[in-house]
Amino acid sequence: MKKLIRNSILFSLPFLVAIIALFFIPVDKKFSYHFVRGECSNKASWMYHRVFEDPRPIDIVFSGASQTSCAIMDKVISEKLSQEDGKPVNVVNYGYCRRGRDMQYVMLKDLFAHKHPRLLVIEVPEDEPKKSHPVFPYLAESSDLFGSFVLINQRYFSAIWKGVVVRFEYVKSMLTGNKFVETENNFSEYGYWHSSHVVSDATVLANRKAWERRLAKQKPEIIRHIELNYSKHYLKKIVNMAHQNNCKVLFLYLPEIGSGVQSPFLYDYYKQFCNVIFLPKEITSDQSNWKDATHFNDTGAMEVSTFLLPYLSADK
């Protein structure tokens, strides 16, 4: 039995050493951002292009999930503010599918390394996400990946494994020449997602009932504190990173049409960092402004973007 254990260890040791060695190999940013192609309409590759390849500066950046992607018309805001200021103002919609503050952190970390925005607007929903973003390990550097061992990260070990996968694929690509980079470079100038669809009554009703059930089953405060710790940890890192780069921060509350939650659950936590912007009920309660229960359509996004203009002026 001892011999079997010894032989098993000796057999496994080279593989373990190889895996550890992978984390000392820095993955090329272009590879990692294109490795997640096929999801979120390939927005990760667009983000890489806008930050690393597009020479235009970034003055204002909106960070969040798909709710941000569908709510912020960065082209419209850029044009309006440029006309108001008498000089170019470059606004970027940096929303990415699904919530996860760790994902937003690593993306913004790359952005701040190459651009110098004066204002960061962070989307906040009714409640903070409880888990790591599934794409986080594909973009995270090794230090950020291992540093995500925060009480409580439910996806830590799966993230480490995904980190192994992307690093293995990167090494393989270097040997085979498969760069995971799209050959066509048809990037739009802006990150807003257009939609003219209008949500149905049935969808709004179903979402409202789902929220009623959710609100009726409140967890004990100690459980919520533990679950929210991971998200709070990265939210604080994002705010601190922005301030270190002389960038002002604002929060923007983007609720769902059926939630009926007038203020985010963590409002007191948010306001210790900066102001929280609330959209008027005329926008959020108007069903014609929504493409589904959680995302605005073009009509709603235009109203949201126009409403936000006074908050985004340079003299504010």
C-alpha positions in Angstrom: 0.0 0.0 0.0 2.8 2.4 0.9 4.5 1.6 -2.4 1.3 2.4 -4.3 0.9 5.7 -2.5 4.5 6.6 -3.2 4.3 5.7 -6.9 1.0 7.7 -7.1 2.7 10.7 -5.6 5.7 10.4 -7.9 3.5 10.0 -10.9 1.4 13.0 -10.0 4.2 15.3 -9.0 5.2 16.4 -12.5 1.6 17.3 -13.3 1.4 19.3 -10.1 4.6 21.1 -10.8 3.4 21.9 -14.4 0.1 23.3 -13.0 1.9 25.5 -10.5 4.3 26.7 -13.2 1.3 27.8 -15.4 0.5 30.5 -12.8 3.9 32.1 -13.2 3.2 32.6 -17.0 1.5 35.9 -17.6 -1.4 35.5 -20.0 -1.5 38.0 -22.8 -4.4 40.3 -22.3 -5.5 40.1 -25.9 -5.7 36.3 -25.6 -7.6 36.3 -22.4 -10.2 38.9 -23.5 -10.8 37.0 -26.7 -10.8 33.6 -25.0 -14.3 34.2 -23.7 -15.6 34.9 -27.2 -19.1 33.6 -27.9 -20.7 34.9 -24.8 -22.2 38.3 -24.0 -22.1 39.1 -27.7 -18.3 39.1 -27.6 -18.3 42.2 -25.5 -15.1 41.2 -23.8 -13.2 41.5 -27.1 -14.9 44.9 -27.7 -13.7 46.0 -24.2 -10.1 45.0 -25.1 -10.3 46.9 -28.3 -11.7 50.0 -26.6 -9.1 50.1 -23.9 -5.9 48.6 -25.5 -6.3 49.5 -29.2 -8.6 52.5 -29.5 -6.6 55.7 -29.1 -9.5 57.7 -27.9 -9.4 58.6 -24.2 -12.1 57.7 -21.8 -13.5 60.5 -19.7 -16.6 58.8 -18.2 -17.0 55.0 -17.7 -20.2 53.2 -16.7 -19.5 49.8 -15.0 -22.1 47.1 -14.3 -23.9 44.1 -15.6 -26.2 43.8 -18.7 -28.6 46.3 -17.1 -25.9 48.9 -17.7 -25.3 47.7 -21.3 -29.1 48.3 -22.0 -29.5 51.5 -20.0 -26.6 53.8 -21.0 -26.5 55.2 -24.5 -22.8 56.2 -24.4 -22.9 57.7 -27.9 -25.8 60.0 -27.0 -24.2 61.0 -23.7 -20.8 61.6 -25.4 -22.4 63.9 -28.1 -24.5 65.8 -25.6 -21.7 66.5 -23.2 -19.3 67.3 -26.0 -21.7 69.9 -27.2 -22.3 71.3 -23.7 -18.6 71.4 -22.8 -17.4 72.7 -26.2 -14.8 69.9 -26.4 -14.8 66.1 -26.9 -16.1 64.1 -24.0 -15.7 60.3 -24.4 -18.2 58.1 -22.6 -17.9 54.3 -22.4 -20.6 51.8 -21.5 -18.6 49.1 -19.8 -21.5 46.9 -18.8 -20.9 43.1 -19.0 -23.4 40.2 -18.8 -24.2 38.9 -15.3 -23.3 40.5 -12.0 -20.0 40.0 -10.3 -17.9 42.7 -8.6 -14.7 40.7 -9.1 -15.2 40.7 -12.8 -15.8 44.4 -12.9 -12.7 45.0 -10.7 -10.3 43.2 -13.1 -11.8 44.9 -16.1 -11.6 48.3 -14.5 -8.1 47.5 -13.3 -7.0 47.1 -17.0 -8.9 50.2 -18.0 -7.3 52.4 -15.3 -3.9 51.1 -16.4 -4.4 52.5 -19.9 -7.0 55.3 -19.6 -7.6 58.1 -17.2 -11.4 58.6 -16.7 -12.5 61.5 -14.5 -15.8 59.8 -13.5 -16.8 56.2 -12.8 -20.5 55.4 -12.5 -21.2 52.0 -10.9 -24.5 50.2 -11.3 -26.1 49.0 -8.2 -29.1 46.6 -8.2 -31.7 45.9 -5.5 -29.2 43.5 -3.8 -25.5 42.7 -4.3 -24.5 39.5 -6.1 -23.5 36.7 -3.7 -21.0 34.9 -6.0 -18.0 35.4 -8.2 -18.6 36.1 -11.8 -18.0 33.0 -13.9 -15.7 34.8 -16.4 -13.6 36.4 -13.7 -10.9 33.6 -13.7 -10.4 33.9 -17.4 -9.3 37.6 -17.2 -7.8 37.7 -13.7 -4.1 37.8 -13.2 -2.6 35.1 -11.0 -2.3 37.5 -8.0 -6.0 38.5 -8.3 -7.1 34.9 -8.8 -5.4 33.6 -5.7 -6.3 36.8 -3.9 -10.0 36.1 -4.4 -9.9 33.8 -1.3 -12.3 36.1 0.5 -14.9 34.9 3.1 -16.9 33.7 1.4 -16.1 33.0 -2.2 -18.3 30.0 -3.2 -16.5 29.6 -6.5 -12.9 29.9 -5.4 -11.8 26.4 -6.3 -13.7 26.4 -9.6 -12.1 29.7 -10.4 -8.6 28.3 -9.8 -9.4 25.4 -12.1 -10.6 27.8 -14.8 -7.4 29.8 -14.3 -5.5 26.6 -15.0 -7.6 26.0 -18.2 -7.0 29.5 -19.7 -3.3 29.3 -18.9 -3.0 25.9 -20.4 -4.9 27.1 -23.5 -2.6 30.1 -23.8 0.6 28.0 -23.7 -1.0 25.6 -26.2 -1.9 28.6 -28.5 1.7 29.8 -28.3 2.8 26.4 -29.6 0.1 25.9 -32.2 -0.4 29.4 -33.4 -4.2 29.4 -32.4 -4.4 32.9 -30.8 -8.2 32.8 -30.1 -8.3 36.2 -31.7 -11.1 37.0 -34.2 -9.8 37.8 -37.7 -12.5 40.4 -38.4 -12.2 43.7 -36.5 -15.8 45.0 -36.9 -15.9 46.9 -33.6 -18.6 49.5 -33.0 -17.6 52.8 -31.4 -19.8 52.4 -28.4 -21.0 49.7 -26.0 -24.7 50.3 -25.7 -27.0 47.4 -26.7 -29.9 48.5 -28.8 -33.4 47.0 -28.5 -36.8 48.2 -29.7 -38.7 45.4 -28.0 -41.3 46.2 -25.3 -41.9 43.9 -22.4 -45.2 42.0 -22.1 -47.7 42.4 -19.3 -47.3 38.7 -18.5 -43.5 39.1 -18.1 -43.9 42.1 -15.8 -46.5 40.2 -13.7 -44.3 37.1 -13.4 -41.3 39.2 -12.3 -43.4 41.0 -9.7 -44.7 37.8 -8.2 -41.1 36.4 -8.1 -40.0 39.5 -6.2 -42.9 39.1 -3.8 -41.8 35.6 -3.0 -38.2 36.7 -2.6 -39.0 39.5 -0.3 -41.2 37.3 1.8 -38.2 35.0 2.5 -35.6 37.3 4.1 -32.5 35.5 5.4 -31.1 36.2 8.8 -28.8 39.2 8.9 -25.7 37.2 9.9 -26.2 35.0 6.8 -26.6 38.0 4.6 -23.5 39.5 6.1 -21.4 36.5 5.2 -22.9 36.1 1.7 -22.4 39.8 0.8 -18.8 40.0 2.2 -17.3 38.9 -1.1 -19.1 41.5 -3.2 -18.4 44.3 -0.7 -14.8 43.4 -0.7 -14.5 44.0 -4.4 -16.8 47.0 -4.4 -14.4 48.7 -1.9 -11.4 47.8 -4.0 -13.1 49.3 -7.1 -13.8 52.6 -5.3 -10.3 52.8 -3.8 -8.8 52.1 -7.1 -10.8 54.9 -8.7 -9.8 57.4 -6.0 -6.1 56.4 -6.4 -6.5 57.3 -10.0 -8.1 60.7 -9.2 -11.4 59.5 -10.5 -14.7 60.5 -9.0 -17.3 57.7 -8.3 -21.1 57.7 -8.4 -23.5 54.8 -7.9 -26.5 54.4 -10.2 -29.5 52.4 -8.9 -31.0 50.3 -11.7 -33.9 48.4 -10.3 -36.1 45.8 -12.1 -39.6 47.0 -13.2 -41.4 44.4 -11.1 -39.3 44.5 -7.9 -41.1 47.4 -6.2 -37.8 48.1 -4.2 -37.6 51.8 -4.0 -34.0 51.9 -2.6 -31.2 49.3 -2.8 -30.9 47.0 0.2 -27.3 48.2 0.8 -28.1 51.9 0.4 -26.5 52.8 3.8 -23.3 50.9 2.7 -23.1 52.6 -0.7 -23.6 56.1 0.6 -20.5 55.9 2.8 -18.5 56.0 -0.4 -20.4 58.4 -2.6 -23.8 59.6 -3.8 -26.4 57.2 -5.2 -28.4 58.4 -8.2 -32.0 57.3 -8.3 -34.0 57.3 -11.5 -37.4 59.0 -11.4 -40.5 56.8 -11.2 -41.7 58.2 -14.5 -38.9 56.3 -16.1 -38.8 53.1 -14.1 -42.6 52.5 -13.9 -43.3 53.2 -17.5 -43.6 49.7 -19.1 -43.0 51.1 -22.6 -39.4 51.8 -21.4 -38.5 48.2 -20.9 -37.6 45.4 -23.3 -37.9 42.7 -20.5 -38.3 42.7 -16.8 -34.8 43.7 -16.1 -33.5 45.7 -19.1 -34.5 49.0 -20.7 -35.2 49.3 -24.4 -34.1 52.2 -26.6 -36.9 54.4 -25.4 -36.0 53.8 -21.8 -32.3 54.1 -22.3 -32.7 57.4 -24.0 -34.7 58.7 -21.0 -32.1 57.3 -18.6 -29.2 58.8 -20.5 -30.9 62.2 -20.8 -31.8 62.2 -17.1 -28.1 61.5 -16.1 -26.6 64.4 -18.1 -26.6 66.9 -15.2 -24.8 64.4 -13.0 -22.0 63.9 -15.6 -21.0 67.4 -16.3 -17.4 68.2 -15.6 -18.2 71.0 -13.1 -20.3 68.7 -10.9 
